[in-house]
Amino acid sequence: MFVTYKPEDGDEQRWEFNPKRVRASKAEMIEKRAGENWDAWLASLQSGNMRARRVLLWHLLTVDHPTFRWEDVPDFYASELMVEHSVAELTEIRDRVTKAKLPADQVDQILSALDGEIASAMEREQVSEPAGKARSKSVA
């Protein structure tokens, strides 16, 4: 998952967030702040829940600044925080949709939308990785 925080009055910050690479102690803090369990928080995050996104921003800021307090999370505009899926995540979602027991027309519609998202993610990931440079590890 790629996270971009671009406040109107500040510098843009970018992170690559991999929920599979979060330590249990950090996940517990996220659950406490979010008020829901880990899986529910991830689902809320992916569905656009603003509290979930605010908790994500707090978590990412604490990676670089461990003493960063919840109370200091900026009151950002919704458009200032963008959460985008990686090609791998979208491909995994696509695979789950093909295995789900849904009506064929609904599957076709979802797959079409996912294919468009995958194409956009491929372009985004190519742009973010200069030729000859290895991808950096996730900050989470």
C-alpha positions in Angstrom: 0.0 0.0 0.0 1.4 3.4 -0.9 0.5 6.3 1.3 1.1 9.9 0.4 0.5 12.8 2.8 0.6 16.2 1.0 -0.5 19.0 3.3 -1.4 22.4 1.7 1.2 24.1 3.9 3.9 21.5 4.1 6.2 19.1 2.4 4.9 15.9 0.8 5.7 12.7 2.6 5.5 9.2 1.1 5.5 5.7 2.6 5.1 2.1 1.5 3.0 0.4 4.1 2.9 -3.4 4.3 0.4 -4.5 6.9 2.1 -7.9 7.0 5.3 -6.3 8.3 3.9 -4.6 11.4 5.1 -5.8 14.8 2.4 -7.1 17.2 3.1 -4.4 19.7 2.6 -1.7 17.0 -0.5 -3.5 15.7 -1.9 -3.4 19.3 -1.3 0.3 19.5 -3.1 0.8 16.1 -6.0 -1.3 17.4 -6.3 0.8 20.5 -6.3 4.1 18.5 -8.7 2.7 15.9 -11.1 1.1 18.4 -11.3 -2.1 16.4 -9.3 -5.2 15.8 -6.5 -5.5 13.2 -8.5 -7.1 10.4 -11.5 -4.7 10.9 -9.0 -1.7 10.8 -7.5 -2.9 7.6 -10.9 -3.3 6.0 -11.9 0.1 7.3 -8.7 1.6 5.9 -9.3 0.0 2.5 -12.9 1.2 2.4 -11.8 4.8 3.0 -12.8 5.2 6.7 -11.3 8.5 7.8 -10.5 7.5 11.4 -8.6 4.4 10.0 -6.6 6.7 7.7 -5.8 9.1 10.5 -4.6 6.2 12.6 -2.4 5.0 9.6 -0.9 8.5 9.3 -0.2 8.5 13.1 1.5 5.1 12.8 3.6 6.1 9.9 4.7 9.3 11.6 5.7 7.4 14.7 8.0 5.2 12.7 10.3 8.1 12.1 9.4 10.0 15.3 8.7 7.3 18.0 7.5 9.9 20.6 5.0 11.5 18.2 1.7 11.8 20.1 -1.8 10.9 18.8 -2.9 14.4 19.8 -0.4 15.9 17.3 -1.7 14.1 14.2 -2.6 16.9 11.8 -6.3 17.7 11.2 -5.7 17.1 7.4 -8.2 17.6 4.6 -9.4 14.4 3.1 -7.7 15.1 -0.2 -4.3 15.5 1.6 -3.9 11.8 2.4 -3.9 9.4 -0.4 -3.9 5.6 0.1 -3.2 3.5 -3.0 -2.9 -0.2 -3.4 0.2 -1.8 -4.9 0.0 -4.1 -8.0 0.6 -7.1 -5.7 -2.3 -6.2 -3.5 -4.7 -5.5 -6.4 -3.7 -8.8 -8.0 -4.5 -10.6 -4.7 -7.9 -8.9 -4.5 -8.5 -9.8 -8.2 -7.7 -13.5 -7.4 -10.1 -13.5 -4.5 -12.9 -12.0 -6.6 -12.5 -14.7 -9.3 -12.8 -17.4 -6.6 -15.8 -15.7 -4.9 -19.3 -17.1 -5.5 -20.8 -14.0 -7.1 -23.1 -13.5 -10.1 -21.1 -13.5 -13.4 -22.1 -10.0 -14.4 -21.0 -8.7 -11.0 -17.7 -10.5 -11.3 -17.1 -9.0 -14.8 -17.8 -5.5 -13.5 -15.5 -5.9 -10.5 -12.7 -7.4 -12.6 -13.0 -4.7 -15.1 -12.6 -2.0 -12.4 -9.7 -3.9 -10.8 -7.9 -4.3 -14.2 -8.0 -0.5 -14.6 -6.7 0.0 -11.1 -3.9 -2.6 -11.7 -2.9 -0.7 -14.9 -2.7 2.6 -13.0 -0.7 0.9 -10.2 1.7 -0.5 -12.7 2.3 2.9 -14.1 2.7 4.5 -10.7 5.1 1.8 -9.5 7.2 2.2 -12.6 7.5 5.9 -12.1 8.4 5.5 -8.4 11.2 3.1 -9.2 14.0 4.7 -11.2 15.7 2.2 -13.6 18.6 0.3 -12.0 17.5 1.2 -8.4 16.2 -1.5 -6.1 13.0 -0.8 -4.2 13.5 0.3 -0.6 12.1 -1.7 2.2 8.7 -0.9 3.8 8.9 1.6 6.6 6.3 -0.2 8.6 
